[in-house]
Amino acid sequence: MSHKWGWGLLLVFLAAAGVTFYLFYELPETAHPAADITDLSGLYSSEKEIAAARQELATAEPAQVITADSSGSRQIALVLDGLPDRSTTARLLDLFQTHQVPVVFFVEGQNAAEQPETIKLLQESGQEIGNFTFVGIAAVQNLPQEELLGQLCRTQKVLETLTGQAPSLFRAPRTRFTEALLKAVTAAGIDKAVYANVVLPRGQLHSPADAAAFVSTIPAGSIVAIAAGDPVDVKKMEEGKTDDRPAIDKQPTIQTDESAGAQPTDSLAEETEWLLSALEQQGISVRSLSAARSIRLLPAVLTTPLNETLPGQEAAQHE
């Protein structure tokens, strides 16, 4: 009997050792390295990238700006500002696939780092992913140079780590495209900035009729941004900054005490579905953003507040 007990204990020990080996040596190879890390600053450290961008800044040319087409074509381009949660993103991707619509998802580096599985969904869908700064900060042209490069480079590093490819497009909410900002965009390794002349705030559409009315106001050839959440204010971020995070971590689909009256998560997908249906009903097709024109602005003074139309200014169209 004692021998049987001995063999039983030995088998239990070997089984426990096998499970331990799997958890600590085999499982991490198949899981994302950020899955169980609370502080992501070390995993996505971008000091080298920021230093390299700082050196590039001295000779960098301003990035080109992708902007609306003034030819009168019954086409628009769509972008999504901010990364929703995984379930909402999955529903949006289903909608875009059903309607055969190309969309660029501009995502925050912080939200991407905390939602690697959502980024995986985007990557598998074939939709393009763009840089929306690290926290989705508004009026990014007002940041000091070092903080601006940090917002850009950290987001590039996170997305390149998760997808294997750094974004080639940049946007930020309510931002003035100054020459200094566009040079920083180039220095961070981003090819172009995107100007949306129409922005659809979340919660603006309450019915298909609202969507139809909204679509009827969109100028032909527009770039339309669907806002997934509230931008982070520069002052608020400065007052509560720790590790480049805002005082209140406003992930686009997570309610805080400040947003107690905000629309529920599913409203974003519902409003988007109404928008896509209204576009089809009014004979407006959605083209790829890559088909939009690119311009160089001298000086570059485009701004991107809600629903502002493109102001007249000196601009050379890029051939």
C-alpha positions in Angstrom: 0.0 0.0 0.0 2.8 2.4 0.9 4.3 1.8 -2.6 1.0 2.8 -4.2 0.8 6.0 -2.2 4.4 6.7 -3.2 3.7 6.2 -6.8 0.5 8.3 -6.5 2.4 11.2 -4.9 5.1 11.0 -7.6 2.5 11.2 -10.4 0.8 14.2 -8.7 4.2 15.9 -8.5 5.0 15.2 -12.1 1.6 16.5 -13.2 2.1 19.7 -11.2 5.6 20.2 -12.6 4.2 19.7 -16.2 1.5 22.3 -15.7 4.0 24.8 -14.2 6.4 24.3 -17.1 3.6 24.9 -19.6 2.3 28.0 -17.9 5.7 29.7 -17.5 7.6 28.5 -20.6 5.2 27.4 -23.3 2.1 29.6 -22.8 3.9 33.0 -23.0 5.1 32.1 -26.5 1.5 32.1 -27.7 0.1 35.0 -25.7 0.7 38.7 -26.3 3.5 39.9 -24.1 1.4 42.8 -22.7 -1.4 40.5 -21.6 -0.5 40.5 -17.9 1.5 43.7 -17.6 -0.2 46.6 -15.9 2.5 49.2 -16.5 3.1 49.2 -20.3 5.8 51.9 -20.3 8.6 49.4 -20.3 7.2 47.1 -22.9 6.7 50.0 -25.3 9.6 52.1 -24.4 10.3 54.6 -27.2 13.3 56.6 -26.0 15.4 55.5 -29.0 12.7 56.4 -31.4 12.1 59.8 -29.8 15.9 60.5 -29.9 16.0 59.5 -33.6 13.0 61.8 -34.4 14.7 64.6 -32.5 17.7 64.4 -34.8 15.5 64.0 -38.0 13.6 67.1 -37.0 16.3 69.5 -38.1 16.1 68.5 -41.7 12.6 67.1 -41.9 10.2 68.3 -44.6 6.6 69.0 -43.6 4.4 66.0 -44.1 1.9 66.2 -46.9 -1.8 66.5 -45.9 -4.5 64.3 -47.4 -7.6 66.5 -47.8 -11.0 66.7 -49.5 -11.4 66.4 -53.2 -12.9 69.6 -54.8 -13.8 67.9 -58.1 -17.4 67.5 -57.1 -17.3 63.7 -57.2 -20.1 61.9 -55.5 -17.6 60.1 -53.3 -16.3 60.6 -49.7 -13.7 58.9 -47.6 -14.3 57.7 -44.0 -12.0 57.6 -41.0 -12.8 56.6 -37.4 -11.3 58.8 -34.6 -10.4 56.7 -31.5 -10.3 53.0 -30.7 -13.6 51.5 -29.4 -13.8 48.5 -27.2 -13.4 45.0 -28.8 -17.2 44.2 -29.1 -18.0 47.6 -30.7 -15.0 47.3 -33.0 -16.1 43.9 -34.1 -19.6 45.1 -34.9 -18.2 48.1 -36.8 -16.0 45.9 -38.9 -19.0 43.7 -39.7 -20.8 46.8 -40.9 -17.9 48.0 -43.0 -17.5 44.6 -44.6 -21.3 44.3 -45.3 -21.3 47.7 -47.0 -17.9 47.1 -48.6 -16.5 50.3 -47.2 -12.8 51.1 -46.6 -12.1 53.0 -43.4 -9.0 54.1 -41.6 -9.1 53.5 -37.9 -7.1 56.2 -36.1 -6.2 54.7 -32.7 -4.6 56.0 -29.5 -1.4 54.3 -28.6 -2.5 53.8 -25.0 -5.8 52.2 -25.9 -4.0 50.0 -28.4 -1.6 48.8 -25.8 -4.4 47.9 -23.4 -6.5 46.2 -26.2 -4.1 44.1 -28.2 -6.9 41.7 -29.2 -8.9 44.7 -30.7 -5.9 45.7 -32.7 -5.6 42.1 -33.9 -9.2 42.3 -35.2 -8.4 45.4 -37.1 -5.3 43.9 -38.6 -7.2 40.8 -39.7 -9.9 42.9 -41.3 -7.6 44.6 -43.7 -8.6 48.1 -42.6 -5.8 50.6 -42.3 -4.6 51.7 -38.8 -3.5 55.3 -38.2 -1.7 57.3 -35.4 -4.2 59.3 -33.3 -1.5 60.3 -30.7 -0.9 58.3 -27.5 -4.0 59.6 -25.7 -6.1 61.1 -28.4 -5.1 64.6 -27.5 -6.7 67.7 -29.0 -4.8 70.7 -30.3 -1.6 68.7 -30.4 0.2 71.6 -32.2 0.3 73.4 -28.8 2.4 70.7 -27.1 6.1 71.3 -26.4 8.3 69.7 -29.0 9.5 66.9 -26.8 6.0 66.0 -25.7 4.7 66.1 -29.2 7.4 63.7 -30.4 6.6 61.5 -27.4 2.9 61.3 -28.4 3.8 60.4 -32.0 6.7 58.1 -31.4 5.1 56.1 -28.5 2.0 55.4 -30.6 4.2 54.4 -33.6 6.1 52.0 -31.3 3.0 50.4 -29.8 1.3 49.8 -33.1 4.4 48.5 -34.8 4.9 46.1 -31.9 1.4 44.8 -32.1 1.0 44.7 -35.9 4.5 44.5 -37.3 4.0 47.7 -39.2 4.2 51.3 -38.1 1.3 53.6 -39.3 1.8 55.9 -42.2 -1.0 58.2 -41.5 -1.7 60.7 -38.6 -4.7 62.6 -37.3 -5.5 64.4 -34.1 -8.8 66.1 -33.0 -9.2 69.9 -33.3 -5.7 70.3 -34.4 -4.0 73.1 -36.5 -1.6 71.7 -39.1 1.3 74.0 -38.6 4.6 73.6 -40.3 6.3 72.6 -37.0 3.7 69.9 -36.4 4.0 68.5 -39.9 7.8 68.4 -39.6 7.4 66.5 -36.3 5.0 64.0 -38.1 7.7 63.4 -40.7 10.4 63.1 -38.1 8.4 60.4 -36.3 8.3 58.3 -39.5 4.8 59.1 -40.6 4.2 59.8 -44.3 1.1 62.0 -44.2 -1.4 63.8 -42.1 -5.2 63.6 -42.7 -7.5 66.6 -42.7 -11.2 65.7 -42.3 -13.4 68.6 -43.4 -16.5 67.0 -41.8 -16.6 65.4 -38.3 -19.6 63.4 -37.0 -19.6 63.7 -33.2 -20.8 60.6 -31.3 -24.4 60.9 -30.2 -25.5 63.3 -32.9 -27.6 60.8 -34.8 -30.7 59.5 -33.1 -32.5 58.0 -36.1 -32.2 57.1 -39.8 -33.9 60.4 -40.5 -31.1 62.3 -38.7 -28.5 60.3 -40.7 -30.2 61.2 -44.0 -30.3 64.9 -43.0 -26.7 64.8 -42.0 -25.5 63.1 -45.2 -27.4 65.7 -47.3 -25.1 68.4 -45.8 -21.8 66.6 -46.7 -20.0 68.3 -49.5 -19.0 66.1 -52.4 -15.4 64.7 -52.1 -15.3 65.2 -48.3 -13.2 63.3 -45.8 -15.6 62.4 -43.0 -14.4 61.5 -39.5 -16.6 59.5 -37.2 -15.7 60.5 -33.6 -15.6 57.5 -31.3 -15.1 59.4 -28.1 -14.1 62.7 -26.5 -10.6 64.2 -27.2 -8.3 64.7 -24.3 -7.6 68.4 -23.4 -4.0 69.5 -23.3 -4.4 71.4 -20.0 -6.2 68.4 -18.3 -3.4 66.1 -19.4 -0.7 68.5 -18.1 -2.4 68.8 -14.7 -2.7 65.1 -14.1 0.1 63.7 -16.3 1.7 60.4 -15.2 3.5 58.4 -17.9 1.9 60.6 -20.6 -1.6 59.6 -19.5 -4.4 62.1 -19.0 -5.8 63.0 -15.6 -8.9 60.9 -16.5 -8.2 58.0 -18.8 -10.9 58.7 -21.3 -10.8 55.6 -23.5 -13.4 56.3 -26.2 -15.9 53.8 -25.0 -15.4 53.8 -21.3 -17.7 56.1 -19.2 -16.2 58.1 -16.3 -18.1 60.2 -13.8 -17.6 63.1 -16.2 -19.5 61.3 -19.0 -22.4 59.9 -16.9 -24.9 61.1 -19.5 -22.9 59.7 -22.5 -24.5 57.5 -25.2 -24.2 53.7 -24.5 -21.4 51.8 -26.2 -23.6 50.3 -28.9 -24.8 53.7 -30.1 -21.6 54.1 -32.1 -22.3 51.1 -34.2 -26.0 52.0 -34.6 -25.2 55.5 -35.7 -22.6 54.2 -38.1 -25.1 51.8 -39.6 -27.6 54.6 -40.1 -24.8 56.7 -41.7 -23.7 54.0 -44.2 -27.3 53.3 -45.2 -28.0 57.0 -45.7 -24.9 57.3 -47.9 -26.1 54.4 -50.1 -29.6 55.8 -50.4 -28.3 59.1 -51.5 -26.0 57.6 -54.1 -22.7 58.6 -52.3 -20.0 55.9 -52.5 -17.0 55.6 -50.1 -13.6 55.6 -51.6 -10.3 54.6 -50.1 -8.5 57.4 -48.3 -5.4 56.6 -50.5 -7.4 57.8 -53.5 -7.8 61.3 -51.9 -5.5 64.1 -53.0 -2.4 65.1 -51.1 -1.3 68.7 -50.8 1.6 70.7 -49.4 0.6 73.8 -47.5 2.8 76.9 -47.4 2.2 77.9 -44.7 0.0 75.1 -43.4 -2.9 76.5 -41.4 -5.6 73.9 -41.7 -7.6 73.3 -38.6 -9.9 70.4 -37.7 -12.7 71.5 -35.4 -16.1 69.9 -35.7 -17.6 70.3 -39.2 -15.3 73.1 -40.3 -15.0 73.4 -44.1 -11.7 73.7 -45.8 -10.6 77.4 -45.8 -9.1 79.0 -48.8 -5.4 79.3 -48.7 -2.2 78.9 -50.8 -1.8 75.3 -51.5 0.2 73.3 -54.1 -1.5 70.1 -55.2 0.8 67.1 -55.1 0.9 65.3 -58.4 
